[in-house]
Amino acid sequence: MTDIARLNKLFFDNTDLDQTRLESVVDDALAGSDDGELFLEYKQSESFSFDDSKLKAASFDTSQGFGLRAVAGECTGYGHASELSEAAVRRAGNTVKTVKTGAGGVMASAPPTTNQQLYSDANPLQQVPFEKKVKLLQEIDAYARAKDPQVQQVMASLTGNWQAVEILRAGGELTGDIRPLVRLSVSVVVSDGDNMESGSYGSGGRFSYKSFLQEDTWQKHVDEAYRQAKILLEAEPAPAGEMQVVLGSGWPGILLHEAIGHGLEGDFNRKGTSVFSGLMGERVAAPSVTVVDDGTIGNRRGSLSIDDEGTPTQCTTLIENGILVGYMQDRTNAKLMGTDSTGNGRRQSFAHQPMPRMRNTIMQAGNENPQDIINSVKNGLYAVNFGGGQVDITNGKFVFSASEAYKIDNGKIGAPVKGATLIGSGFEVLKNVKAVGNDMELDPGIGTCGKNGQGVPVGVGQPTLLIDGLTVGGTEAGD
């Protein structure tokens, strides 16, 4: 667990906040409520953008503030400000204290404490000098342009932030966390004179920039972005129609995240707006399908030692052998549904209220050999990477574009195709999983999830999957 003394120095020694008086303000604001907390945040962020062989942008930002929340039943009062002062917290308290139960609420117990620390609390922004960060982007640009005369444009970006949070509950209960986060992204555009295509690759997590400085690491980013772009230059129009689809391991789990994951968040199920509402204990997927949301994987982008309500994260099983066994819960929705928080209460910043959000959403490995899965398909599509997509959580219907895909002909991976979109229902896809590979892989660490106007870092993972009867939208009629 993060050293509270270090956080206290940041939030109390360097501001005019007095811990004892602040505890009194929070107690007064939350009196008569069911739950609530004061969320303190300090964050440093920076980004570098390299384009046209030049450093096009470099920025650094420091932000801080608080969010004070009082909860009574389904009602929430929330006040926030970027001013860390007792006067500002008192003003917010006067607003949120109007949210009370009629008979005077009984404050919910504080989350259990934990000693888990899933990442370093060192500040990545301070660990590598400015000059080395710029040199890294210069080397990426030069290496990519030297690979092939067809390379027309190279774009590289480096981003990082260091977030410190402290959560104060009624009664003086304090907990906190310090969270690093970095990401390196590379995009390469190639042209054969007639056509132009692009490929991209990125990775990141809760660690230092130092790993990106290793030559084999950043060269892998360039090589992968270049490979994808070159494949698209050779790609044929995608077939269209209903067919068997093999999803590759790793990043294709983003389809699982969007088409299935959101529908398993507690708030949607409490309100009855999810396709999974009311199905606890029932079969919702093939027997080979087990899905978890795991916030405890070390150094991962979607991992948290504690969530933004102070609850320790855990590995939450959502679907086990095809049976729906759990939802992702924050404190409020868990209480209203008569269960416990799973450590999925997350918020974008102090200016936002927490709600149930995914962390690292993963379909666990099965027993099938991935090559055997491909060999079993007579005519189909092998989708390796995905771009954007849309999903309606009320019915699970989705549309996703495949940024890298191949035909499967008689059990062999054939020509690359472009323009393929996968169309279906997450609810039905789960039931139509025919084979689950033994090669579960996590994504490289690039995911950001949006919900109700808030974005938070997340991770996904899955093994190779065979799905029957999935509709593929393309430009060429299928056989």
N, C-alpha and C positions, 0 to 999 in steps of 0.2 A: 504493500500500500504506500502511496505517496506520503512523504514526510509532511505532516500537518504544520509543523513549526515553520517549514520553508514557505508554505502557502500563507500562513499567518503573517509572516514578514512581508510578503508581497501585497496582501490585501489590507493589513492593519498598520504595519509599521510605516508604509509608504503612502498612506492616505490619512484623512482625518477621522476614519472609522475607529471607534473604540469597541472592542469585542464585547465587553460586559454590557454596555449601553445598547449595542446592536441586538444582543440577545433579548433584551427587554422590549425593544421595538418589534421584533419578530413575534415574540410571545403575545404581545398586545394585538398585532395585526391578525394573527391566526386564531385568537380566542373564539370559540364557538364554531370553528370550522372542523371538517373531517380530516383534512390533510393540507399540506402546503409546505413551502420552503423558500428560502432566500438563496438564489443562485448567483454567485459572483464569478466573473470571468475576466481574464486578462489574456490578450492574444497578440502575437507578432506574426506578420505574414510578409512574404516577399515573392516576387516572380520575375523571371527573365525570359525574354522572347528574342530569338535569333532568326532572321529571315533575310533573304537576298544577300547572304554573306555579311550581314551587319547585325549588331546588337540593336534591335528596333525599340525595345522597351525594357526598362528595369524599374521596379517599384518596391517600396517598403512601407508597411503600415502597422501602426500599433493601435489597438482598440481595447476598451475596457468598459465594464458596466455591470448592472445587476438586473435580475428579474425576480420579483416577489409575487408568489402565487398563493391563493387561498382556494380550497376546494370544499364544496358542500354538495353532496349528492352528485348530480350531473352539472351543477353550476360551478363556474370558475371565475374568480377575479384575478386579474393580472396587471401589474404595473412594472414598468422598466425604465431605465435611464442610463445614459453613458456617463453620468456623474456619480462617482463613488464617494458619496458623502452621507452623513447621518440625516441631514435635512431632506435629501432626495429620497432616502429609504422611508422616512416618516411620511412623506407625501404619498408615496406608493402605498404605504400601510393604511392610510386613511381611505384610499380607494378600495383596496381588496378586503378590508374588514367588513364591508357591507355584505359580503357573501358569507352567510351563516345559515346553519340549519335552524328550523323554527324552535326546536327544544334545546338548542345548544349542542353543538357537535362534540363527539368524543374523538380526540385527535388520534389518528392511526399511529401505530408503533413505527419507529424509525426502521429503515432497512438494516439487515444484519451487517456487521463489519466484516472486512476481509483483509487478508495480507497479500492477495494476489497482485502482482505488478507485471503486466504483460509486455512492457516496453520500457526503454530508458526514459528518464525524465530530463536528459540533457537537451539543450536547445540546438537543433540542427543548423539554425541560421548563423550561429556563432562558431560552429565547428570547422567551417571551411571558409577561407578568405574570399572576398569578392572577386579578386583576380582569377582564382582557380575556377570559380563558377563560370566566368566568361570564357576562360580558356577551354573548358570542357565543351561548351557550345561551339566554339571555333573549330575544335578538333572534330566534332561530329559533322559539321558542315563540310570541312575539307575531305574527310574520309568518304562521305557520301558522294560528293562530286567527282572524286577520283575513281569511283567504282565503274562508271559507265558514261560514255558521251551522251547517252539518252537521258541522263538525269538533268532535268530542267530547273527544278526548284527544291530547296531543302528548308524545312522549318523545324526548329527545335525549341523546346521550352522547358524550363526548370522552375518548379514552385515548391514552396515549403511554408509551414507554419508551426508555431509552438503555442499551445493553448493550456492555460492553467485555470482550473475551476475549483471552487470551494462551495459546499452546500451546507447551509445552516438551517436546522429544523427547530421547531418549538422545543423548549427544554434545554437548548444549548448543544444539541447533538451536531457535531461537525464531521464532515468527511470531504475528501477532495481527490483530485487527479491532475497529473501533468501529462500532456499528450503531444508528442511530436508527429509530424506528417510531411512526407516529401513525395514528389512525383517528377519523373523525367519522361517527356513525350517527344517523338520524332515523326515527321511526315516527309515523304519523298514523292516527288512528281516526276514521271518519266514520259517520254514521247518518242514514237517511232516515225514522226513526220506527218502521219495522218491522224493518229489518235493520241490522246493524252489521258493518263490514269494516275491515281495516287494510292499510296499505301501508308499505313501508320502503325506505330507500336509504342506502347508506354508501359511503365511499371512504377510501383511505389509502395509505400507502407509507413509504418511508425518506426522509423530508424533514421540514421544519419545520411547526409549526402555522400559520405565517403565511399559507399559501395558503387555509386555511379561513376566515380573517378577511375575505377578499375577499367582498363582498356577492353577486356573481354566483355564487360557488362555493357558499356555504351556502344561498342561495335555490334553487339547482338541487336540492340534497338535499331540501328541503321540497317543491318542486314535483313532483318525481318520486315521493316517498312519497304525496303527496296524489293524484296522477294514478292510481297503482296502486289505492289504496283506492276511489276513485270508480268505476273500471272494474269492480271486484268487486261493487259495489252493483248494477250493471246486468247482471252476468254471468248466463248461462243454465247449467243443468246440463251438464256435459261429456259428449260422446258416448262410447260404449264400443265396443270392437272392434278388429280389426286394420286399420290404415290407414296411409297415407303421412303422415309427420310432418316438418315443417320446423322445425329448431332455429334460433333467432336467433343473432346473433353476440355475442361477449363472454362474459358470465356463464354462459350455458348450457354453456360449456366445463367446468363443474363435473361434468357427466355424464361427459365424457371423463376427467376427473381420477379420479373414483371407479370408473367401470365398466371403465376400461382402464388408467389410470396405475398403480394399485397392483399390477396384475398384471405390470407391466414393471419392478418393483423387484428388484434382484439377489438379495436373500435368499430371496424366495419362489421364484425360479427355480432357485437353487442347491439348495433343498430339494425341488424338484419339486412344489410345492403350487400353482403358478400355472397357469392355463389356457394360458399362453404358454410353459410349460416345454418345452425341447427343440425349439423351432420356429425357432431362429435361421436366417436365410437363406430361410425359407419365406414364401409369401404368406399374410398374415393379415388383409388389408384390401383394399378396392377400390383400383385403380391410382391414383385421384385423391387418396388419403389419404397425407399425410406428417405425422408427429407428432414434435415435439422437446420436450425439457425444457431450458429456457434459464435459467441462473442469472446471466446477465451483462447483463440489461437495467437500465439506470440507474434508481435510485430506486424500483424496484418492490418490492412487499411480499415476493415470493418470492425476490428476488435476494440474493446474497452475494458479497463480494469473494473470500473463501475460505470453505470449509465448516468444520464444527466439528472436523475432523481436520487442518486447515491446508492442504488441497488447493485450489488455485485453481479456481473454478467455470468452466464452459464451456457452450456450446450443444451438447447431446447429442442426436443424431438417433436416434430409437427405431424409427420405421417410416418407410421411404422408398419412395414410390410403391407402397405396399401391402405391401412386403417388410419383415419384422422384421430390423432390422440392429443393434440395441443394447439394453442394459439400463441402468438407473441403478444405479451402484455406489458403495459406500463402500470403504475400504481392505481390510477383512477379507474381505468377500465377493468382491471383485475378485481378491484373491490366491488364494483357494480355487477360483475359477473360471478362473484362468490369464489374467486380463486386468488392466486398469488402472482405478484409481478415476476416476470421472467428476466428482468434486466434489460428490457427493450424500450425503456422510456428515453427518447432522444430528442434533442432540439438543435437547431442550426446555430443559435447564439443566445446570449442573455435576453435579446429582444423577442424571443420566440418561446411559446409554451411547449412543454414536452408532450409527445404522443407516441403510440406504439410504432416502432420503425425496425426494419431489418438490420442485421449486422453482417455476418457472413452466412449466406443462405446456400446450403449444399445438399445435393443428392448424393447419398453415399454409394460406394462402389458395390457392384454385384460380382458375379462369378464368371462372366463371359469374357473370352479373349476378343479384344477389339477387332483383330483381323478376321476372326471367324464371323463376327457380326457383319462386317462389310461383305465377306464372301457369300453370306446368305441372301443378299439382295440381288435380284435379277435385274430390276430396272428401278432406279431411284436417284436420290440426291444425297450427297455428302456435304453437310454444312459445317464449316470449320470456324468461321468468324462472323460476327454480327455487327451491324451498324445500329441505326435507330429503330424504334418500334412504338406501338401504341397498344394499350389494353384497357378494357372496360371491366372493372372489378365486380360489377353487378352480375355479369354473365360469363366472365372469364375469356371473352373473345379477344383475340390479339392479331396484330399484323406486324411482322418483323422482316427487315431487309437483311439478307445475307451478303456480307461484304467479301466473303471468300467461300466458294462452293464448287463442287465438281459433280459431274454425272457419274452414276454407278451403272456399268454395263456388265451383266453376267458375273457379278461378284468382284469386278475389278474397278478401281478408281480410274475414271476416264478424263475427258477434257474438262478444263475449268469453264465455269459459266458465270455470267454477270446478269444483274437485273432480277435475281430470284428473291421472292418474298414468301414467307411462310404465313399461312392464314389458318386460324383454327381457334379452338377453345381450350384454355389451360385445363379446365375441368375434364374435357374429353381426352386430351393428350395424355394425361396421367393414366387413364384407363387403357390407352392404346400403346403403352410402352411394352414392347415385345422382348427386348433384351437389354440388359444393363452390364456394361463393361466393368472390368476389374482395374481400370486405369484412372480412378478419380483424380482430378487435378484442380487446383485452385487457379483463379484468374491471376494475372500478373500484378494487380493492385492499382486499378485505374477507375473503379466504379464510383459514381455519385448518384444517389437516389433522390428524386424529387417527390414531395407529397405536401399538399396544401401550402404551396409556396415556399417550403423549406427544403434545402439540400443538405444531405449528410453523406460522409464517405462510407461505402459499403464494399463487401466482397461477395463473390459467387464461386461456385465450384460444382463440377459434375463429372461423371465418367462418360465414355462413349455410350450413346443411347440409340436404339432402333425404335422408331415410331411408325405404326401402321396408319395408312389412310390419311395423311396430312396433305392439305391443299397447298400446292406451290403455284404462286403467281409468277408468270414469266412472259416471254414474247414469242415462244415457240411451242406449238401444240405438242403435248406428250403423246407417247405411243399407247 
